[in-house]
Amino acid sequence: MRVWLACFVVLFALAQLFDWVQELQLPLPIYILGGAFLAVASNYDKLFGTYFSDVTDASMEASVEQVQLGSQGEATGSMISPASEDK
């Protein structure tokens, strides 16, 4: 019985909301902005996802390369600090 009552209340609320939305009239710029927002939101990964992943991938590769170069220099002892060159 609770399920039937809950379904009735939800469907009634949806029907009332639908009637209210049909009577609502918004100016044209609001519809245009809403459409633009939906277009950007639905294509967010295509617009910004690849850019941010490319930048992140490039920075990650650069940091890994720097860590590898630093560890190779420490292992061989071939790194010379700028302070020791001046003396």
Biopython code that builds the backbone (N, CA, C, O; Angstrom):
import numpy as np
from Bio.PDB.StructureBuilder import StructureBuilder

atoms = [
    (1, "MET", "N", (0.819, -1.189, 0.000)),
    (1, "MET", "CA", (0.000, 0.000, 0.000)),
    (1, "MET", "C", (0.865, 1.256, 0.000)),
    (1, "MET", "O", (0.509, 2.255, -0.626)),
    (2, "ARG", "N", (2.015, 1.211, 0.708)),
    (2, "ARG", "CA", (2.899, 2.367, 0.752)),
    (2, "ARG", "C", (3.479, 2.668, -0.633)),
    (2, "ARG", "O", (3.643, 3.829, -1.009)),
    (3, "VAL", "N", (3.786, 1.612, -1.381)),
    (3, "VAL", "CA", (4.341, 1.802, -2.722)),
    (3, "VAL", "C", (3.320, 2.498, -3.619)),
    (3, "VAL", "O", (3.669, 3.419, -4.357)),
    (4, "TRP", "N", (2.055, 2.060, -3.560)),
    (4, "TRP", "CA", (1.004, 2.687, -4.372)),
    (4, "TRP", "C", (0.833, 4.154, -3.993)),
    (4, "TRP", "O", (0.680, 5.012, -4.863)),
    (5, "LEU", "N", (0.857, 4.433, -2.722)),
    (5, "LEU", "CA", (0.702, 5.808, -2.260)),
    (5, "LEU", "C", (1.887, 6.670, -2.698)),
    (5, "LEU", "O", (1.703, 7.810, -3.125)),
    (6, "ALA", "N", (3.084, 6.132, -2.594)),
    (6, "ALA", "CA", (4.276, 6.871, -3.004)),
    (6, "ALA", "C", (4.264, 7.129, -4.510)),
    (6, "ALA", "O", (4.605, 8.225, -4.954)),
    (7, "CYS", "N", (3.874, 6.131, -5.292)),
    (7, "CYS", "CA", (3.782, 6.304, -6.748)),
    (7, "CYS", "C", (2.725, 7.348, -7.102)),
    (7, "CYS", "O", (2.949, 8.170, -7.990)),
    (8, "PHE", "N", (1.584, 7.329, -6.426)),
    (8, "PHE", "CA", (0.528, 8.298, -6.679)),
    (8, "PHE", "C", (1.012, 9.713, -6.382)),
    (8, "PHE", "O", (0.774, 10.630, -7.167)),
    (9, "VAL", "N", (1.685, 9.888, -5.260)),
    (9, "VAL", "CA", (2.169, 11.218, -4.885)),
    (9, "VAL", "C", (3.214, 11.710, -5.885)),
    (9, "VAL", "O", (3.182, 12.872, -6.290)),
    (10, "VAL", "N", (4.129, 10.847, -6.282)),
    (10, "VAL", "CA", (5.171, 11.245, -7.234)),
    (10, "VAL", "C", (4.563, 11.596, -8.587)),
    (10, "VAL", "O", (4.926, 12.611, -9.181)),
    (11, "LEU", "N", (3.645, 10.770, -9.081)),
    (11, "LEU", "CA", (3.008, 11.049, -10.376)),
    (11, "LEU", "C", (2.158, 12.308, -10.322)),
    (11, "LEU", "O", (2.131, 13.074, -11.285)),
    (12, "PHE", "N", (1.466, 12.533, -9.219)),
    (12, "PHE", "CA", (0.671, 13.734, -9.071)),
    (12, "PHE", "C", (1.568, 14.973, -9.071)),
    (12, "PHE", "O", (1.252, 15.976, -9.710)),
    (13, "ALA", "N", (2.677, 14.896, -8.356)),
    (13, "ALA", "CA", (3.609, 16.027, -8.311)),
    (13, "ALA", "C", (4.205, 16.295, -9.696)),
    (13, "ALA", "O", (4.359, 17.452, -10.088)),
    (14, "LEU", "N", (4.537, 15.247, -10.431)),
    (14, "LEU", "CA", (5.062, 15.422, -11.782)),
    (14, "LEU", "C", (4.032, 16.044, -12.717)),
    (14, "LEU", "O", (4.376, 16.896, -13.537)),
    (15, "ALA", "N", (2.773, 15.628, -12.603)),
    (15, "ALA", "CA", (1.715, 16.196, -13.437)),
    (15, "ALA", "C", (1.516, 17.678, -13.124)),
    (15, "ALA", "O", (1.348, 18.486, -14.037)),
    (16, "GLN", "N", (1.534, 18.034, -11.857)),
    (16, "GLN", "CA", (1.378, 19.440, -11.474)),
    (16, "GLN", "C", (2.581, 20.269, -11.943)),
    (16, "GLN", "O", (2.414, 21.402, -12.395)),
    (17, "LEU", "N", (3.764, 19.720, -11.839)),
    (17, "LEU", "CA", (4.962, 20.407, -12.297)),
    (17, "LEU", "C", (4.913, 20.610, -13.812)),
    (17, "LEU", "O", (5.279, 21.676, -14.307)),
    (18, "PHE", "N", (4.469, 19.606, -14.537)),
    (18, "PHE", "CA", (4.355, 19.699, -15.989)),
    (18, "PHE", "C", (3.360, 20.794, -16.377)),
    (18, "PHE", "O", (3.629, 21.563, -17.300)),
    (19, "ASP", "N", (2.226, 20.879, -15.697)),
    (19, "ASP", "CA", (1.248, 21.938, -15.971)),
    (19, "ASP", "C", (1.838, 23.317, -15.677)),
    (19, "ASP", "O", (1.610, 24.266, -16.427)),
    (20, "TRP", "N", (2.589, 23.423, -14.594)),
    (20, "TRP", "CA", (3.188, 24.699, -14.229)),
    (20, "TRP", "C", (4.233, 25.136, -15.253)),
    (20, "TRP", "O", (4.301, 26.314, -15.604)),
    (21, "VAL", "N", (5.054, 24.189, -15.740)),
    (21, "VAL", "CA", (6.096, 24.499, -16.716)),
    (21, "VAL", "C", (5.480, 24.914, -18.045)),
    (21, "VAL", "O", (6.030, 25.776, -18.731)),
    (22, "GLN", "N", (4.353, 24.322, -18.424)),
    (22, "GLN", "CA", (3.698, 24.696, -19.677)),
    (22, "GLN", "C", (3.217, 26.139, -19.648)),
    (22, "GLN", "O", (3.222, 26.800, -20.687)),
    (23, "GLU", "N", (2.810, 26.639, -18.517)),
    (23, "GLU", "CA", (2.326, 28.005, -18.408)),
    (23, "GLU", "C", (3.459, 29.011, -18.275)),
    (23, "GLU", "O", (3.240, 30.211, -18.445)),
    (24, "LEU", "N", (4.665, 28.546, -17.975)),
    (24, "LEU", "CA", (5.809, 29.421, -17.783)),
    (24, "LEU", "C", (6.309, 29.913, -19.133)),
    (24, "LEU", "O", (6.528, 29.111, -20.041)),
    (25, "GLN", "N", (6.488, 31.205, -19.274)),
    (25, "GLN", "CA", (6.995, 31.791, -20.509)),
    (25, "GLN", "C", (8.250, 32.582, -20.190)),
    (25, "GLN", "O", (8.226, 33.523, -19.397)),
    (26, "LEU", "N", (9.331, 32.192, -20.813)),
    (26, "LEU", "CA", (10.607, 32.854, -20.605)),
    (26, "LEU", "C", (10.993, 33.629, -21.857)),
    (26, "LEU", "O", (10.582, 33.256, -22.956)),
    (27, "PRO", "N", (11.765, 34.691, -21.721)),
    (27, "PRO", "CA", (12.212, 35.435, -22.903)),
    (27, "PRO", "C", (13.197, 34.617, -23.740)),
    (27, "PRO", "O", (13.837, 33.696, -23.232)),
    (28, "LEU", "N", (13.310, 34.955, -25.005)),
    (28, "LEU", "CA", (14.147, 34.205, -25.950)),
    (28, "LEU", "C", (15.610, 34.105, -25.521)),
    (28, "LEU", "O", (16.186, 33.026, -25.660)),
    (29, "PRO", "N", (16.251, 35.164, -25.006)),
    (29, "PRO", "CA", (17.667, 35.010, -24.605)),
    (29, "PRO", "C", (17.891, 33.926, -23.543)),
    (29, "PRO", "O", (18.948, 33.297, -23.514)),
    (30, "ILE", "N", (16.914, 33.712, -22.686)),
    (30, "ILE", "CA", (17.056, 32.651, -21.682)),
    (30, "ILE", "C", (17.097, 31.286, -22.362)),
    (30, "ILE", "O", (17.874, 30.416, -21.968)),
    (31, "TYR", "N", (16.264, 31.099, -23.380)),
    (31, "TYR", "CA", (16.281, 29.836, -24.121)),
    (31, "TYR", "C", (17.606, 29.652, -24.857)),
    (31, "TYR", "O", (18.136, 28.543, -24.914)),
    (32, "ILE", "N", (18.135, 30.725, -25.414)),
    (32, "ILE", "CA", (19.406, 30.641, -26.134)),
    (32, "ILE", "C", (20.537, 30.299, -25.171)),
    (32, "ILE", "O", (21.359, 29.429, -25.459)),
    (33, "LEU", "N", (20.581, 30.981, -24.029)),
    (33, "LEU", "CA", (21.617, 30.671, -23.037)),
    (33, "LEU", "C", (21.485, 29.256, -22.489)),
    (33, "LEU", "O", (22.484, 28.573, -22.264)),
    (34, "GLY", "N", (20.260, 28.828, -22.279)),
    (34, "GLY", "CA", (20.036, 27.460, -21.815)),
    (34, "GLY", "C", (20.511, 26.434, -22.824)),
    (34, "GLY", "O", (21.118, 25.428, -22.456)),
    (35, "GLY", "N", (20.237, 26.686, -24.103)),
    (35, "GLY", "CA", (20.694, 25.775, -25.150)),
    (35, "GLY", "C", (22.206, 25.739, -25.258)),
    (35, "GLY", "O", (22.796, 24.676, -25.450)),
    (36, "ALA", "N", (22.834, 26.902, -25.135)),
    (36, "ALA", "CA", (24.302, 26.953, -25.173)),
    (36, "ALA", "C", (24.902, 26.202, -23.993)),
    (36, "ALA", "O", (25.883, 25.473, -24.140)),
    (37, "PHE", "N", (24.301, 26.388, -22.818)),
    (37, "PHE", "CA", (24.786, 25.674, -21.634)),
    (37, "PHE", "C", (24.650, 24.162, -21.818)),
    (37, "PHE", "O", (25.571, 23.414, -21.492)),
    (38, "LEU", "N", (23.519, 23.714, -22.331)),
    (38, "LEU", "CA", (23.338, 22.279, -22.547)),
    (38, "LEU", "C", (24.321, 21.741, -23.583)),
    (38, "LEU", "O", (24.820, 20.624, -23.440)),
    (39, "ALA", "N", (24.603, 22.523, -24.620)),
    (39, "ALA", "CA", (25.561, 22.083, -25.632)),
    (39, "ALA", "C", (26.962, 21.935, -25.036)),
    (39, "ALA", "O", (27.654, 20.952, -25.302)),
    (40, "VAL", "N", (27.372, 22.908, -24.233)),
    (40, "VAL", "CA", (28.695, 22.833, -23.608)),
    (40, "VAL", "C", (28.745, 21.693, -22.598)),
    (40, "VAL", "O", (29.733, 20.962, -22.534)),
    (41, "ALA", "N", (27.691, 21.540, -21.813)),
    (41, "ALA", "CA", (27.676, 20.487, -20.796)),
    (41, "ALA", "C", (27.700, 19.095, -21.420)),
    (41, "ALA", "O", (28.354, 18.192, -20.898)),
    (42, "SER", "N", (26.995, 18.919, -22.530)),
    (42, "SER", "CA", (26.948, 17.595, -23.138)),
    (42, "SER", "C", (28.237, 17.255, -23.885)),
    (42, "SER", "O", (28.544, 16.078, -24.074)),
    (43, "ASN", "N", (28.998, 18.267, -24.313)),
    (43, "ASN", "CA", (30.244, 18.030, -25.045)),
    (43, "ASN", "C", (31.467, 18.453, -24.241)),
    (43, "ASN", "O", (32.507, 18.767, -24.819)),
    (44, "TYR", "N", (31.358, 18.465, -22.944)),
    (44, "TYR", "CA", (32.452, 18.949, -22.089)),
    (44, "TYR", "C", (33.727, 18.143, -22.299)),
    (44, "TYR", "O", (34.811, 18.718, -22.385)),
    (45, "ASP", "N", (33.614, 16.827, -22.382)),
    (45, "ASP", "CA", (34.796, 15.988, -22.560)),
    (45, "ASP", "C", (35.464, 16.255, -23.901)),
    (45, "ASP", "O", (36.691, 16.246, -23.997)),
    (46, "LYS", "N", (34.665, 16.493, -24.937)),
    (46, "LYS", "CA", (35.233, 16.749, -26.262)),
    (46, "LYS", "C", (35.909, 18.110, -26.314)),
    (46, "LYS", "O", (36.933, 18.265, -26.978)),
    (47, "LEU", "N", (35.354, 19.092, -25.629)),
    (47, "LEU", "CA", (35.907, 20.447, -25.679)),
    (47, "LEU", "C", (37.096, 20.621, -24.753)),
    (47, "LEU", "O", (38.131, 21.137, -25.177)),
    (48, "PHE", "N", (36.976, 20.205, -23.497)),
    (48, "PHE", "CA", (37.994, 20.476, -22.503)),
    (48, "PHE", "C", (38.726, 19.228, -22.027)),
    (48, "PHE", "O", (39.840, 19.334, -21.515)),
    (49, "GLY", "N", (38.144, 18.078, -22.179)),
    (49, "GLY", "CA", (38.748, 16.852, -21.660)),
    (49, "GLY", "C", (40.070, 16.533, -22.320)),
    (49, "GLY", "O", (41.027, 16.180, -21.631)),
    (50, "THR", "N", (40.154, 16.646, -23.644)),
    (50, "THR", "CA", (41.395, 16.315, -24.328)),
    (50, "THR", "C", (42.457, 17.364, -24.058)),
    (50, "THR", "O", (43.634, 17.023, -23.940)),
    (51, "TYR", "N", (42.072, 18.643, -23.955)),
    (51, "TYR", "CA", (43.057, 19.687, -23.676)),
    (51, "TYR", "C", (43.702, 19.472, -22.311)),
    (51, "TYR", "O", (44.926, 19.497, -22.184)),
    (52, "PHE", "N", (42.869, 19.260, -21.288)),
    (52, "PHE", "CA", (43.413, 19.082, -19.953)),
    (52, "PHE", "C", (44.184, 17.778, -19.837)),
    (52, "PHE", "O", (45.190, 17.730, -19.129)),
    (53, "SER", "N", (43.749, 16.722, -20.507)),
    (53, "SER", "CA", (44.480, 15.464, -20.424)),
    (53, "SER", "C", (45.813, 15.571, -21.155)),
    (53, "SER", "O", (46.796, 14.975, -20.717)),
    (54, "ASP", "N", (45.871, 16.328, -22.275)),
    (54, "ASP", "CA", (47.135, 16.523, -22.988)),
    (54, "ASP", "C", (48.109, 17.317, -22.138)),
    (54, "ASP", "O", (49.288, 16.972, -22.058)),
    (55, "VAL", "N", (47.632, 18.371, -21.507)),
    (55, "VAL", "CA", (48.495, 19.191, -20.661)),
    (55, "VAL", "C", (48.970, 18.379, -19.465)),
    (55, "VAL", "O", (50.140, 18.448, -19.091)),
    (56, "THR", "N", (48.079, 17.623, -18.873)),
    (56, "THR", "CA", (48.447, 16.813, -17.717)),
    (56, "THR", "C", (49.433, 15.721, -18.113)),
    (56, "THR", "O", (50.401, 15.470, -17.394)),
    (57, "ASP", "N", (49.196, 15.068, -19.254)),
    (57, "ASP", "CA", (50.100, 14.021, -19.714)),
    (57, "ASP", "C", (51.492, 14.588, -19.997)),
    (57, "ASP", "O", (52.501, 13.978, -19.645)),
    (58, "ALA", "N", (51.537, 15.761, -20.636)),
    (58, "ALA", "CA", (52.822, 16.368, -20.966)),
    (58, "ALA", "C", (53.574, 16.757, -19.700)),
    (58, "ALA", "O", (54.782, 16.536, -19.611)),
    (59, "SER", "N", (52.886, 17.326, -18.728)),
    (59, "SER", "CA", (53.561, 17.729, -17.491)),
    (59, "SER", "C", (54.006, 16.506, -16.700)),
    (59, "SER", "O", (55.061, 16.528, -16.066)),
    (60, "MET", "N", (53.213, 15.445, -16.732)),
    (60, "MET", "CA", (53.598, 14.221, -16.028)),
    (60, "MET", "C", (54.838, 13.610, -16.684)),
    (60, "MET", "O", (55.746, 13.159, -15.986)),
    (61, "GLU", "N", (54.883, 13.594, -18.028)),
    (61, "GLU", "CA", (56.048, 13.044, -18.711)),
    (61, "GLU", "C", (57.289, 13.867, -18.403)),
    (61, "GLU", "O", (58.369, 13.314, -18.195)),
    (62, "ALA", "N", (57.137, 15.199, -18.371)),
    (62, "ALA", "CA", (58.275, 16.066, -18.078)),
    (62, "ALA", "C", (58.778, 15.839, -16.653)),
    (62, "ALA", "O", (59.986, 15.785, -16.420)),
    (63, "SER", "N", (57.855, 15.706, -15.701)),
    (63, "SER", "CA", (58.295, 15.500, -14.319)),
    (63, "SER", "C", (58.946, 14.135, -14.146)),
    (63, "SER", "O", (59.908, 14.008, -13.389)),
    (64, "VAL", "N", (58.447, 13.118, -14.825)),
    (64, "VAL", "CA", (59.056, 11.788, -14.752)),
    (64, "VAL", "C", (60.444, 11.827, -15.368)),
    (64, "VAL", "O", (61.374, 11.203, -14.857)),
    (65, "GLU", "N", (60.587, 12.571, -16.481)),
    (65, "GLU", "CA", (61.894, 12.680, -17.128)),
    (65, "GLU", "C", (62.887, 13.396, -16.216)),
    (65, "GLU", "O", (64.050, 13.000, -16.141)),
    (66, "GLN", "N", (62.447, 14.441, -15.526)),
    (66, "GLN", "CA", (63.330, 15.160, -14.616)),
    (66, "GLN", "C", (63.758, 14.266, -13.455)),
    (66, "GLN", "O", (64.915, 14.294, -13.035)),
    (67, "VAL", "N", (62.822, 13.477, -12.941)),
    (67, "VAL", "CA", (63.156, 12.570, -11.843)),
    (67, "VAL", "C", (64.159, 11.528, -12.313)),
    (67, "VAL", "O", (65.094, 11.194, -11.586)),
    (68, "GLN", "N", (63.970, 11.011, -13.527)),
    (68, "GLN", "CA", (64.895, 10.015, -14.053)),
    (68, "GLN", "C", (66.282, 10.619, -14.268)),
    (68, "GLN", "O", (67.290, 9.990, -13.945)),
    (69, "LEU", "N", (66.336, 11.839, -14.814)),
    (69, "LEU", "CA", (67.629, 12.482, -15.019)),
    (69, "LEU", "C", (68.320, 12.750, -13.686)),
    (69, "LEU", "O", (69.531, 12.572, -13.561)),
    (70, "GLY", "N", (67.551, 13.176, -12.700)),
    (70, "GLY", "CA", (68.123, 13.442, -11.386)),
    (70, "GLY", "C", (68.651, 12.179, -10.739)),
    (70, "GLY", "O", (69.710, 12.200, -10.112)),
    (71, "SER", "N", (67.929, 11.082, -10.882)),
    (71, "SER", "CA", (68.378, 9.839, -10.259)),
    (71, "SER", "C", (69.588, 9.271, -10.988)),
    (71, "SER", "O", (70.433, 8.642, -10.351)),
    (72, "GLN", "N", (69.704, 9.467, -12.298)),
    (72, "GLN", "CA", (70.875, 8.995, -13.037)),
    (72, "GLN", "C", (72.113, 9.790, -12.642)),
    (72, "GLN", "O", (73.197, 9.222, -12.503)),
    (73, "GLY", "N", (71.961, 11.093, -12.460)),
    (73, "GLY", "CA", (73.096, 11.933, -12.075)),
    (73, "GLY", "C", (73.591, 11.592, -10.686)),
    (73, "GLY", "O", (74.798, 11.574, -10.441)),
    (74, "GLU", "N", (72.675, 11.321, -9.777)),
    (74, "GLU", "CA", (73.067, 10.969, -8.419)),
    (74, "GLU", "C", (73.733, 9.606, -8.384)),
    (74, "GLU", "O", (74.661, 9.382, -7.607)),
    (75, "ALA", "N", (73.260, 8.694, -9.227)),
    (75, "ALA", "CA", (73.818, 7.349, -9.227)),
    (75, "ALA", "C", (75.238, 7.345, -9.783)),
    (75, "ALA", "O", (76.088, 6.613, -9.274)),
    (76, "THR", "N", (75.522, 8.148, -10.824)),
    (76, "THR", "CA", (76.854, 8.140, -11.427)),
    (76, "THR", "C", (77.775, 9.165, -10.805)),
    (76, "THR", "O", (78.992, 9.077, -10.972)),
    (77, "GLY", "N", (77.226, 10.141, -10.087)),
    (77, "GLY", "CA", (78.042, 11.160, -9.456)),
    (77, "GLY", "C", (78.517, 12.213, -10.444)),
    (77, "GLY", "O", (79.447, 12.958, -10.138)),
    (78, "SER", "N", (77.913, 12.295, -11.605)),
    (78, "SER", "CA", (78.369, 13.208, -12.648)),
    (78, "SER", "C", (77.716, 14.578, -12.569)),
    (78, "SER", "O", (78.059, 15.468, -13.348)),
    (79, "MET", "N", (76.785, 14.764, -11.645)),
    (79, "MET", "CA", (76.141, 16.069, -11.521)),
    (79, "MET", "C", (77.075, 17.016, -10.784)),
    (79, "MET", "O", (77.611, 16.684, -9.727)),
    (80, "ILE", "N", (77.260, 18.180, -11.350)),
    (80, "ILE", "CA", (78.118, 19.182, -10.730)),
    (80, "ILE", "C", (77.231, 20.342, -10.323)),
    (80, "ILE", "O", (76.477, 20.862, -11.146)),
    (81, "SER", "N", (77.306, 20.747, -9.091)),
    (81, "SER", "CA", (76.469, 21.840, -8.636)),
    (81, "SER", "C", (77.098, 23.166, -9.082)),
    (81, "SER", "O", (78.317, 23.250, -9.229)),
    (82, "PRO", "N", (76.271, 24.206, -9.299)),
    (82, "PRO", "CA", (76.797, 25.498, -9.726)),
    (82, "PRO", "C", (77.764, 26.108, -8.706)),
    (82, "PRO", "O", (78.668, 26.854, -9.085)),
    (83, "ALA", "N", (77.586, 25.807, -7.448)),
    (83, "ALA", "CA", (78.475, 26.354, -6.430)),
    (83, "ALA", "C", (79.880, 25.793, -6.549)),
    (83, "ALA", "O", (80.843, 26.510, -6.279)),
    (84, "SER", "N", (80.032, 24.536, -6.944)),
    (84, "SER", "CA", (81.354, 23.924, -7.032)),
    (84, "SER", "C", (82.087, 24.370, -8.283)),
    (84, "SER", "O", (83.313, 24.262, -8.319)),
    (85, "GLU", "N", (81.409, 24.868, -9.314)),
    (85, "GLU", "CA", (82.063, 25.324, -10.524)),
    (85, "GLU", "C", (82.769, 26.648, -10.299)),
    (85, "GLU", "O", (83.812, 26.913, -10.897)),
    (86, "ASP", "N", (82.193, 27.491, -9.426)),
    (86, "ASP", "CA", (82.763, 28.814, -9.195)),
    (86, "ASP", "C", (84.055, 28.754, -8.389)),
    (86, "ASP", "O", (84.876, 29.663, -8.509)),
    (87, "LYS", "N", (84.265, 27.758, -7.600)),
    (87, "LYS", "CA", (85.412, 27.701, -6.691)),
    (87, "LYS", "C", (86.647, 27.234, -7.366)),
    (87, "LYS", "O", (87.697, 27.134, -6.731)),
]
sb = StructureBuilder()
sb.init_structure("model")
sb.init_model(0)
sb.init_chain("A")
sb.init_seg("    ")
for serial, (resi, resn, name, xyz) in enumerate(atoms, 1):
    if name == "N":
        sb.init_residue(resn, " ", resi, " ")
    sb.init_atom(name, np.array(xyz, "f"), 0.0, 1.0, " ", f" {name:<3s}", serial, name[0])
structure = sb.get_structure()
